[in-house]
Amino acid sequence: MTASPEAEPASGRERAAQVRTLFSEIAHRYDLLNHVLSLNIDRRWRRSAVAALNWERAPAGTYLDACAGTFDLALTLAGRRGFHGRVIGTDFALPMLARGLSKIDGRAVAPVCGDTQRLPLRSGSFAGAMVGFGVRNLSDLAAGFRELHRILEPGGRLVILEFTVPPGRVLRMGYLVYFNHILPRLGRLVSGHPWAYSYLPRSVRDFPGPDALAELLREAGFASVEWRFLSGGIVAIHVAAKGPGEGEADPPPES
């Protein structure tokens, strides 16, 4: 079967439109597919991301879950014992946010429909921020990282979870077979979408590796950046901190 041309990641504004369309159309199956296609390991990855956020530094603070989808990462933080703050979940695909509303169920999670590259949020107002499997879909990574840096308070952490290619030869071979051949077929079967899960492995293929991503975070202004592999290198987790005493003005309104 030949994949739709739309399975190939676009660029610029076309990339933004492609991603919004994709996630809007698979919103009704998104949670199921996440758990099935990751063999439920995605839950463990999210717990690792929340642990790396160091939210205990400000348990009553406000935190951002950017590219929040159906709020799984936001809810992982909101459900931690001792957490008394709130989580703002932003996403520019409104059907994803709408799909996740029923999961909030009284938790301190609030949805905001907004683009990570132009966040409608006040500078320096968040104690920490997270992105789970979302930065890969940004049409302008540098712009997204600058925005995430802007909204953090001095000393705040940004934690990024993202797929990568395992460094080990044996695991890498098995991973590529699964990711390039099995996952697209399973995803198409369960979601009914003709190209969404062909787009996924291609977007991982084109995405910067962990070292390159760390350098982009430094260029965006983060004072310290560390990363490590999870699950043998299937996923990388980046932890970047905004330097103490940094302050920024809010961006001018769009004309």
Backbone as a ProteinNet text record, in pm:
[ID]
protein_1_A
[PRIMARY]
MTASPEAEPASGRERAAQVRTLFSEIAHRYDLLNHVLSLNIDRRWRRSAVAALNWERAPAGTYLDACAGTFDLALTLAGRRGFHGRVIGTDFALPMLARGLSKIDGRAVAPVCGDTQRLPLRSGSFAGAMVGFGVRNLSDLAAGFRELHRILEPGGRLVILEFTVPPGRVLRMGYLVYFNHILPRLGRLVSGHPWAYSYLPRSVRDFPGPDALAELLREAGFASVEWRFLSGGIVAIHVAAKGPGEGEADPPPES
[TERTIARY]
85.2	0	88.6	62.3	139.4	85.8	175.9	133.3	90	-4.5	-47	69.4	79.5	183.7	178.2	61.6	48.7	118.2	162.3	234.6	374.4	426.2	558.1	547.8	627.8	619.3	645.9	559.4	575.6	663.8	667.9	748.1	671.1	716.3	655.9	508.1	432.8	289	218.3	269.9	208.7	223.7	335.8	356.8	255.1	234.1	138	-1.9	-42.7	-175.2	-185.6	-77.8	-76.4	-92.8	-18.8	-23	-159.2	-214	-346.2	-451.6	-446.2	-540.9	-526.3	-403.2	-376.6	-433.9	-396.4	-438.4	-586.3	-642.3	-787.1	-862.8	-809.8	-879.9	-861.4	-753.7	-733.9	-764.9	-818.9	-842	-925	-1023.1	-1113.7	-1045.5	-929.2	-857.9	-719.4	-687.8	-551.1	-504.2	-582.2	-540.2	-521.6	-616.8	-607.5	-481.8	-455.6	-339.6	-208.7	-203	-82.2	-46.6	-145	-118.7	-91.6	-167.2	-150.4	-17.4	12.6	130.7	260.4	253.5	373.8	380.1	286.2	276	259.5	196.1	163.5	285.1	400.9	520.4	510.2	422	410.4	374.3	302.7	267.1	393.9	485.2	611.2	694	698	773.1	720.1	588.6	531.4	563.8	563.4	601.1	746.4	834	973.9	986	904.7	908.1	865.1	759	710.1	813.7	879.1	981.9	1098.4	1131.6	1243	1209.2	1080.9	1038.1	1077	1101.7	1136.3	1025.6	899.6	786.8	781.2	850.5	850.5	912.9	991.3	1047.9	938.7	828.5	715.5	585.9	545	429.2	297.1	293	170.6	181.2	281.5	303.9	214.6	227.7	155.9	252.8	209.3	294.4	225.4	307.3	256.7	280	175.6	188.5	159.9	265.6	249.4	230.2	156.1	119.3	51.2	-44.1	-97.4	-185.1	-241.1	-328	-447.1	-460.1	-573.9	-536.4	-429.5	-392	-326.8	-278.6	-218.5	-100.8	-13.4	102.8	60.8	-30.5	-80.7	-144	-220.5	-287.9	-189.8	-81.7	20.7	79.8	106.2	155.6	48.3	-71.1	-178.1	-213.9	-187.5	-221.6	-113.6	1	108.1	68.2	96.6	70.5	158.3	98.2	171	168.3	114.1	102.9	-22.3	-5.4	-117.8	-134.9	-62.6	-69.9	-173.3	-149.7	-237.1	-153.5	-211.8	-145.2	-229.6	-166.8	-231	-190	-287.2	-259.8	-294	-194.4	-217.5	-199	-281.3	-267.5	-340.6	-291.1	-359.8	-459.5	-471.8	-573.4	-689.4	-791.6	-903.1	-970.9	-990.4	-1054.1	-976.9	-844.8	-767.7	-802	-804.7	-840.4	-982.4	-1073.3	-1212.6	-1225.3	-1148.2	-1153.4	-1106.2	-1012	-956.6	-1030.5	-1130.4	-1198.3	-1259.8	-1315.9	-1382.1	-1283.1	-1154.5	-1053.1	-1008.8	-1034	-986.1	-1054.6	-1185.6	-1260.8	-1221	-1225.1	-1198.2	-1052.5	-962.6	-820.3	-788.1	-675	-634.3	-565	-640	-589.6	-685	-630.1	-713	-666.2	-758.3	-720.4	-713	-616.9	-605.3	-572	-652	-623.4	-522	-400.5	-295.5	-177.6	-102.4	12.4	138.3	215.6	338	436.9	429.2	521.2	478.7	355	302.2	207.9	263	181.6	109.5	-20.7	-97	-84.8	39.8	66.5	168.4	159.1	243.4	386.3	483.1	624	654.6	739.7	787.3	682.7	572.3	459.8	445.5	538.2	525	646.1	618.6	725.4	797	732.6	792.5	706.1	763.1	690.1	732.1	639.2	664.7	609.9	672	617.9	637.4	529.4	536.8	506.2	609.3	594.4	526.2	562.6	500.8	597.1	720	810.5	847	840.8	871.2	775.9	660.3	558.9	559.4	645.8	651.4	712.8	656	709.7	834.9	855.3	973.7	1019	1112.5	1158.7	1218.7	1300.2	1365.5	1262.8	1157.4	1052.3	980.3	952	885.9	970.1	1100	1187.8	1202.1	1206.5	1212.9	1087.6	972.1	847.7	844.2	889	890.2	987.8	1098.4	1192.7	1128.3	1056.3	996	896.3	812.5	703.8	750.5	872.5	922.9	973.4	954.8	1015.3	1163.4	1247.9	1388.9	1404.2	1489.5	1510.3	1412.8	1309.7	1211.2	1268.6	1215.3	1263	1166.3	1224.1	1149.1	1190.1	1091.7	1117.4	1052.6	1130.7	1082.2	1098.9	990.1	992.3	978.2	1063.7	1049.8	1108.4	1047.3	1100.6	1236.4	1320.9	1448.2	1483.3	1597.4	1640.1	1742.4	1719.5	1811.4	1952.9	2053.1	2191.9	2243.6	2188.9	2235.6	2190.9	2280	2251.7	2134.3	2131	2025.8	1889.9	1882.9	1756.4	1713.1	1810.6	1777.5	1714.4	1767.3	1711.2	1566.9	1541.4	1405.5	1311.6	1362	1283.3	1242.8	1336.3	1306.8	1208	1216.9	1118.8	979.6	971.1	841.2	788.4	875	832.4	795.9	871.1	850.6	750.6	726	641.7	519.9	541.4	431.4	342	403.6	326.2	233.7	278.1	185.6	64.4	84.9	-27.6	-124.4	-69.4	-156.3	-231.1	-157.7	-219.8	-331	-307.4	-409.6	-531	-506.8	-616.3	-703.3	-639.8	-714.9	-777.3	-702	-751.5	-844.1	-826.5	-901.9	-849.2	-737.4	-681.1	-579.1	-583.6	-500.3	-352.3	-313.6	-171.8	-111.9	-192.3	-140.7	-20.8	-28.4	77.2	184.1	175.4	290.7	369.8	298.9	364.9	456.8	414.7	489.2	634.3	661.6	802.4	882.1	816.8	888.4	925.4	837.4	868.4	982.8	990.9	1103.2	1232.5	1224.5	1341.5	1401.8	1317.1	1363.9	1398.9	1374.3	1389.7	1534.9	1585.3	1723	1745.6	1864.9	1901.7	1916.4	1936	1939.9	2045.6	2164.7	2269.3	2232	2179.9	2139.9	2023.7	1931.2	1817.5	1865.1	1960.4	2015.6	2080	2147.9	2210.8	2106.3	1995.3	1887.2	1827.8	1818.3	1767.4	1863.3	1991.8	2090.1	2080	2064.8	2054.1	1928.2	1824.5	1700.5	1713.6	1826.4	1850.3	1856.9	1836.5	1838.7	1981.1	1993.9	2125.3	2191.3	2114	2169.3	2075.8	2133.6	2056.3	2121.1	2041	2087.5	1986.6	2033.3	1939.9	1988	1891.7	1925.3	1824.4	1863.9	1773.9	1684.5	1564.6	1476	1448.9	1424	1387	1485.7	1614.3	1716.8	1739.7	1678.4	1698.4	1580.4	1467.8	1345.9	1298.5	1320.3	1277.8	1394.9	1404.9	1501.1	1424.2	1478	1419.9	1523	1484.2	1568.8	1519.2	1611.2	1578.6	1660.3	1591.4	1657.2	1608	1697.6	1662	1686.6	1594.8	1613.4	1703.4	1796.5	1891.9	1827.4	1889.2	1836	1848.5	1746.6	1752.4	1718.3	1683.5	1647.2	1505.7	1486.2	1352.1	1332.3	1207.6	1177.9	1043.5	1032.1	905.1	813.6	684.7	590.2	608.3	585.2	600.2	491.7	520.7	416.7	303	179.1	65.5	85.7	30.3	40.8	-42.8	10.7	-63.2	-161.9
-118.9	0	123.6	218.6	340.9	442.8	500.6	599.3	726.2	793.2	922.6	1018.5	1110	1211.2	1293.9	1303.2	1383.2	1318.6	1188.4	1123.8	1182.2	1248.9	1310.4	1444.7	1464.7	1592.3	1711.3	1811	1933.3	2029.8	2154.9	2254.5	2385.9	2473.2	2604.8	2600.5	2690.5	2697.7	2571.1	2506.6	2381.3	2273.9	2274.7	2177.9	2201.9	2327	2358.5	2311.5	2336.9	2294.7	2142.9	2077.3	1931.5	1870.2	1922.7	1868.3	1893.2	2013.6	2042.7	1949.1	1926.9	1836	1694.1	1648	1510.9	1484.8	1568.8	1542.2	1571.4	1660	1681.4	1558.2	1491.3	1377.7	1247.7	1236.1	1112.6	1129.9	1245.3	1273.5	1165	1110.2	1012.2	878.9	852.4	727	750.4	874.6	909.9	836.8	839.3	775.8	625.8	561.7	417.1	382.5	456.3	425.5	450.4	555	580.5	461	409.5	300.5	168.9	141.2	15.6	13.3	119.3	118.9	131	182.7	189.5	72.5	-19.7	-132.2	-81.6	32.6	96	155.9	156.1	213.5	365.1	425.2	571.2	626	549.4	595.1	612.5	518	524.9	644	668.5	782.5	913.8	926	1049.5	1068.1	959.4	969.7	1016.3	968.8	1011.4	1160.5	1208.1	1350.2	1436.4	1397.3	1474.2	1472.5	1359.2	1350.9	1445.4	1460.3	1545.8	1694.4	1727.4	1866.6	1937	1859.6	1914.9	2009.1	1963.4	2046.5	2067.4	1982.1	1997.5	2130.2	2191.1	2323.2	2427.8	2411.2	2504.9	2425.1	2350.8	2262.3	2335.9	2464.9	2544.1	2631.7	2608.8	2691.9	2656.9	2736	2712.4	2651.7	2544.6	2470.3	2460.5	2449.4	2440.9	2302.1	2246.8	2128.1	2174.3	2199.9	2247.9	2130	2151.9	2043	1933	1974.2	1887.7	1774.7	1787	1680.6	1658.5	1536.8	1502.7	1503.3	1574.2	1606.7	1492.9	1389	1280.2	1327.6	1409.7	1456.1	1554.8	1645.1	1740.6	1668.5	1565.2	1491.1	1409.3	1364.6	1293.6	1385.2	1511.3	1607.1	1643.3	1675.1	1718.3	1610.8	1484.5	1374.9	1338.2	1406.7	1374.9	1414.9	1328.6	1360.6	1478	1577.2	1695.1	1809	1784.7	1892.2	1973.8	2105.6	2192.3	2306.7	2299.3	2405.6	2377.2	2432.8	2406	2388.7	2321.3	2295.1	2354.3	2434.8	2487.2	2397.3	2338.9	2253.5	2325.4	2351.3	2421.5	2327.3	2349.6	2276.1	2355.9	2351.7	2428.6	2343.9	2215.4	2128.6	2118.1	2198.3	2205.7	2070.9	1984.9	1855.3	1768.4	1783.7	1707.5	1754.5	1885.1	1937.4	1897.3	1908	1873.1	1726.3	1641.3	1497.8	1467.5	1548.3	1521.9	1585	1667.7	1740.3	1647.5	1536.7	1446.4	1380.7	1379.2	1316.5	1407.2	1538.4	1631.7	1604.9	1588.5	1539.9	1606.6	1739.2	1810.5	1837	1782.9	1808.5	1954.2	2001.4	2140.3	2154.8	2125.5	2134	2222.7	2320.8	2413.2	2412.4	2396.8	2394.9	2534.7	2553.7	2677.6	2638	2682.6	2653.9	2757.3	2713.5	2806.1	2734	2804.7	2753.2	2769.9	2664.2	2668.9	2771.3	2802.7	2899.4	3044	3061.7	3195.5	3180.9	3149.5	3118.9	3243.4	3232.7	3347.1	3354.7	3357.1	3347.3	3453.9	3496	3603.6	3554.5	3637.9	3604.1	3581.2	3482.6	3457.2	3412.4	3355	3324.6	3175.9	3091.5	2948.1	2894.3	2813	2752.6	2642	2586.5	2480.4	2451.9	2380.8	2348.2	2210.9	2144.8	2011.4	2004.8	1919.3	1886.4	1736.9	1665	1521	1485.7	1449.4	1403.7	1508.9	1634.6	1741.9	1830.6	1849.7	1943.7	1896.2	1767.2	1711.7	1765.2	1809.6	1855.6	2006.6	2078.6	2223.3	2257.5	2356.7	2397.3	2482.1	2542.1	2624	2593.6	2499.6	2456.8	2572.1	2654.2	2764.2	2859.4	2890.8	2979.8	2917.5	2788	2719.8	2719.7	2694.6	2693.2	2832.9	2935.7	3072.1	3106.2	3062.9	3088.1	3014.2	2890.9	2813.8	2875.1	2926.3	2997.1	3124.7	3196.9	3324.9	3310.5	3207.8	3197.6	3143.3	3089.9	3034.6	3144.4	3122.5	3211.1	3175.4	3267.4	3233.9	3107.8	3017.4	2890.9	2782.3	2815.4	2715.5	2614.5	2493.1	2386.6	2358.9	2322.8	2268.7	2123.7	2033.4	1891.4	1849.6	1786.3	1743	1592.5	1526.1	1384.2	1375.6	1299.4	1286.4	1155	1100.9	980.6	1008.2	906.9	915.5	776.9	764.3	635.6	575.2	452.5	391.5	381	405.3	397.7	255.4	160.8	22.9	-44.2	-116.6	-172	-269.1	-363.4	-465.3	-402.2	-319.4	-253.6	-160.3	-92.6	0.2	-73.2	-189.9	-266.6	-306.7	-359.2	-398.5	-280.5	-170.5	-48	3.3	5.4	58.2	-29.5	-160.9	-250.4	-221.6	-208.9	-181.9	-44.7	55.8	193.7	220.3	160.9	191.1	100.1	-19.4	-115.9	-162.2	-196.4	-251.1	-138.7	-36.1	72.9	141.5	175.5	240.1	154.2	24.4	-64	-75.8	-93.2	-100.6	30.9	140.3	270.7	296.3	260.1	278.8	190.8	67.6	-25.1	24.4	69.1	109.4	247.7	340.7	478.1	499.4	418.2	439.3	554.9	615.7	729.7	680	728.7	671.2	704.6	814.3	851.4	897.8	910	965.4	886.6	754.9	673.9	633.4	688	688.9	817	924.8	1051.4	1036.2	959.9	951.3	906.8	790.6	751.4	847.3	909.6	1005.7	1130.6	1172.5	1290.3	1261.8	1139	1101.1	1095.8	1043.2	1033.9	1172.1	1272.2	1406.2	1493	1443.6	1526.2	1526.4	1640.5	1644.1	1540.7	1484.7	1392.9	1465.2	1390.6	1452.9	1560.7	1540.8	1642.6	1770.9	1755.1	1872.2	1945.1	1868.7	1930.7	2008.9	1951.8	2020.8	2152.8	2154.8	2277.5	2382.7	2341.3	2433.9	2495.5	2416.3	2468.1	2571.2	2546.8	2644.6	2773.9	2760.9	2879.1	2960.2	2892.7	2961.3	3035.5	3018.5	3094.5	3013.5	2881.4	2801	2791.2	2810.8	2819	2682.5	2579.9	2444.9	2346.9	2250.3	2150	2013.4	1917.1	1778.5	1687.7	1570.8	1474.1	1332.6	1240.2	1098.8	1015.3	894.1	801	730.3	694.6	605	483.6	369.7	245.9	212.2	221.2	181.1	278.2	395.2	493.4	508.7	446.9	468	612.6	662.9	798.6	870	1000.1	1083.4	1182.9	1212.5	1313	1423.6	1546.2	1663.8	1746.6	1796.3	1884.3	2011.5	2123.6	2253	2349.6	2431.8	2526.8	2669.2	2756.7	2899.3	2955.2	3039.7	3091.4	3179.6	3189.6	3276.9	3422.8	3499.9	3642.9	3684.3	3589.2	3625.4	3680.6	3782.8	3839.2	3880.8	3873.1	3906.8	3977.8	4062.8	4130.8	4042.3	4062.9	3992.3	4035.1	3942.4	3979.4	4077.2	4160.8	4252.4	4175.5	4230.7	4161.6	4150.6	4041.9	4022.8	4126.8	4175.3	4274.3	4206.1
0	0	0	-84.9	-93.2	5.8	85.1	183.7	114.3	174.2	123.3	124.3	27.6	31.5	159.3	220.5	341.5	460.6	444	551.6	566.5	463.5	468.9	541.6	648.3	720.8	630.3	638.5	561.3	640.1	597.7	668	675.8	769	780.8	811.6	749.3	774.6	729.6	625	580.9	687.1	757.9	866.1	977.6	1014.1	1120	1082.2	958.2	913	909.5	866.4	860.1	998.6	1095.8	1231.7	1296.2	1277.4	1333.9	1275.5	1145.6	1080.3	1133	1140.6	1184.3	1323	1419.8	1556.9	1579.2	1502.5	1511.1	1464	1362.2	1303	1380.4	1460.2	1536	1684.4	1724.5	1866.9	1934.3	1863.4	1924.4	1954.6	1897.3	1921.8	1981.4	2011.9	2049.2	2175.2	2281.7	2406.8	2389.5	2326.3	2304.5	2226.9	2120.7	2037.7	2112.2	2191.9	2271	2357.7	2429.3	2522.6	2449.9	2345.7	2272.3	2197.8	2123.5	2037.8	2117.1	2240.1	2324	2421.8	2411.8	2505.4	2648.8	2662.5	2790.9	2862.6	2795.7	2858	2865.2	2784.2	2784.3	2922.3	3002.4	3137.1	3222.4	3211.3	3286.4	3240	3109.4	3057.1	3114.1	3122.5	3175.1	3323.4	3397.5	3539.4	3552.5	3464.3	3466.6	3435.2	3342.2	3306.6	3424.7	3492.2	3607.3	3719.7	3740.9	3844.7	3813.7	3684.9	3644.9	3654.5	3663.6	3666.9	3796.6	3902.9	4034.3	4084.1	4068.5	4108.9	4260.4	4335.4	4481	4523.1	4435.6	4463.3	4481.3	4408.5	4416.9	4400.8	4503.3	4490.6	4470.7	4500.1	4479.6	4355	4272.3	4155.9	4038.1	3933.5	3807.9	3707	3643	3550.3	3414	3310.9	3174.5	3117.7	3056.4	2972.1	2829.8	2751.9	2615.1	2520.8	2411.9	2320.3	2402.2	2484.5	2591.2	2540.9	2421.3	2371.1	2461.7	2513.1	2599.1	2747.3	2781.9	2920.4	2999.2	2936.6	3014.4	3098.7	3041	3116.6	3225.1	3192.8	3291.9	3410.2	3382.8	3489	3572.2	3510.8	3586.9	3693.5	3656.8	3755.3	3856.1	3809.6	3899.3	4001.7	3968.5	4058.5	4158.8	4154.9	4249.5	4391.6	4485.5	4626	4667.5	4729	4772.9	4671.8	4553.7	4455.3	4484.6	4502.2	4535.7	4436	4325.2	4226.8	4119.3	4001.3	3888.3	3762.4	3665	3538.5	3426.4	3342.6	3222.2	3105.7	3038.2	2923.5	2794.6	2711	2584.9	2465.9	2365.8	2240.4	2132.4	2009.5	1905	1827.3	1862.8	1803.2	1902.6	1882.8	1977.5	2001	1899.1	1925.9	2025.3	2031.4	2129.8	2271	2291.8	2423.6	2462.1	2366.5	2393.7	2432.7	2366.2	2395.6	2538	2587.6	2719.3	2835.3	2808.1	2915.2	3020.1	2975.4	3070.2	3165.7	3131	3215.4	3330	3316.3	3417.8	3552.5	3551.9	3667	3798.4	3801.4	3924.9	3954.7	3874.8	3895.5	3861.7	3912.1	3890.3	3755.3	3649.5	3512.3	3432.3	3363	3284.2	3139.2	3042.7	2901.7	2842.1	2753.6	2675.9	2532.8	2437.9	2297.7	2248.8	2225	2185.2	2123.9	2042.2	1969.6	2055.5	2071	2150.8	2096.8	1969.2	1909.6	1933.4	1984	2015.2	2135.1	2247.7	2364.4	2417.2	2441.5	2494.7	2646.3	2694.6	2837.6	2878.8	3002.8	3053.4	3077.1	3046	3065.9	3214.2	3240	3375.2	3473.3	3424.2	3513.7	3547.4	3500.6	3523.8	3599.4	3700.7	3780.4	3704.8	3604	3523.9	3402.7	3306.5	3183.6	3134.8	3064.9	3010.3	2868.5	2787.6	2656.3	2635.6	2615.9	2594.8	2450.3	2375	2236.2	2148.6	2171.9	2096.5	2021	2072.5	2005.7	1865.2	1842.8	1709.8	1603	1644.1	1548.7	1527.6	1597.7	1580.4	1444.5	1379.4	1249.5	1265.1	1384	1410.9	1553.2	1565.1	1697.1	1777.2	1710.6	1780.4	1841	1765.1	1814.7	1933.3	1925.2	2035.2	2161.1	2147.1	2264.4	2325.1	2240.8	2293.9	2373.1	2324.6	2396.9	2530.8	2530.9	2654.5	2754.9	2705.9	2792.7	2847.5	2763.1	2802.4	2915.9	2910.3	3008.4	3143	3149.4	3275.1	3366.9	3495.3	3594	3607.1	3657.9	3678.2	3763.3	3717.1	3787.3	3749.4	3670.2	3629.7	3531.3	3534.8	3447.7	3333.1	3220	3107	3090.3	3083.9	3062.5	2931.4	2845.1	2714.1	2701.8	2669.6	2632.5	2481.3	2416.6	2271.6	2223.8	2119.2	2058.1	1995.3	1996.2	1927.3	1874.8	1811.7	1756	1851.4	1900.2	1997.1	1942.7	2027.5	1981.1	1962.2	2037.8	2028.1	1899.2	1833.6	1701	1700.9	1795.5	1795.3	1823.7	1929.2	1962.1	1850	1789.7	1681	1563.2	1530.6	1418.4	1445.6	1567.1	1601.1	1607.5	1661.9	1673.6	1535.7	1442.3	1309.6	1234.3	1254.2	1192.2	1247.7	1380.1	1442.3	1400.4	1410.3	1388.3	1242	1151	1009	939.9	996.9	926.1	1006.8	1134.5	1214	1266.8	1327.5	1386.3	1285.8	1165	1070.8	1037	1025.9	992.5	1109.4	1231.8	1349.7	1370.9	1356.9	1375.2	1275.9	1151.1	1047.7	1076.6	1123.9	1152.4	1267.9	1375.9	1495.9	1479.5	1419.9	1410.6	1291.7	1186.6	1064.2	981.2	1026.2	954.5	852.3	729.3	623.3	632	701.6	697.2	829.5	934.5	1060.3	1112.9	1109.3	1169.3	1068.4	949.1	858.5	879.3	914.3	946.1	1066.4	1167.9	1293.8	1273.8	1210.8	1196.1	1109.5	1012.9	928.8	1007.4	1098.3	1178.4	1275.8	1327.2	1414.4	1333.5	1213.8	1125.2	1099.6	1080.3	1043.6	1164.4	1285.6	1405.3	1451.8	1505.6	1555.5	1666.4	1669.8	1776.2	1908.7	2018.2	2151.5	2167.1	2113.2	2127.9	2053.6	1931.9	1852.7	1918.8	1976.8	2045.2	2167.9	2239.9	2356.6	2315	2202	2155.2	2118.7	2058.2	2025.6	2152.8	2257.8	2385.4	2443.5	2433.6	2481.6	2401.3	2270.8	2185.6	2216.9	2269.3	2306.1	2438.8	2507.6	2629.4	2757.4	2749.8	2872.2	2925.8	3056.7	3119.7	3134	3153.8	3166.4	3098.6	3031.1	2958.6	2980.2	3021.7	3034.9	2966.9	2924.5	2867.4	2896.5	2890.8	2906.3	2829.3	2797.1	2730	2831.1	2787.6	2860.6	2773.3	2837.1	2765.9	2655.4	2687.3	2592.7	2478.7	2483.6	2377.8	2285.7	2318.6	2240.4	2257	2378	2413.8	2479.6	2457.4	2530	2615	2732.3	2819.8	2838.4	2802.1	2817.2	2935.3	3014.4	3126.4	3109.5	3089.3	3068.7	3174.9	3225.4	3331.9	3285.9	3320.8	3297.6	3407	3370	3466.6	3571.9	3688.5	3794.6	3754.6	3789	3763.5	3622.8	3535.7	3399.3	3395.6	3316	3298.6	3154.8	3107.5	2969.4	2962.3	2865.8	2843	2759.8	2776	2691.4	2547.6	2452.3	2310.8	2269.2	2170.1	2123.1	2060.6	2064.1	2002	1851.7	1796.2	1652.3	1579.7	1468.9	1389.5	1297.6
[MASK]
+++++++++++++++++++++++++++++++++++++++++++++++++++++++++++++++++++++++++++++++++++++++++++++++++++++++++++++++++++++++++++++++++++++++++++++++++++++++++++++++++++++++++++++++++++++++++++++++++++++++++++++++++++++++++++++++++++++++++++++++++++++++++++++++

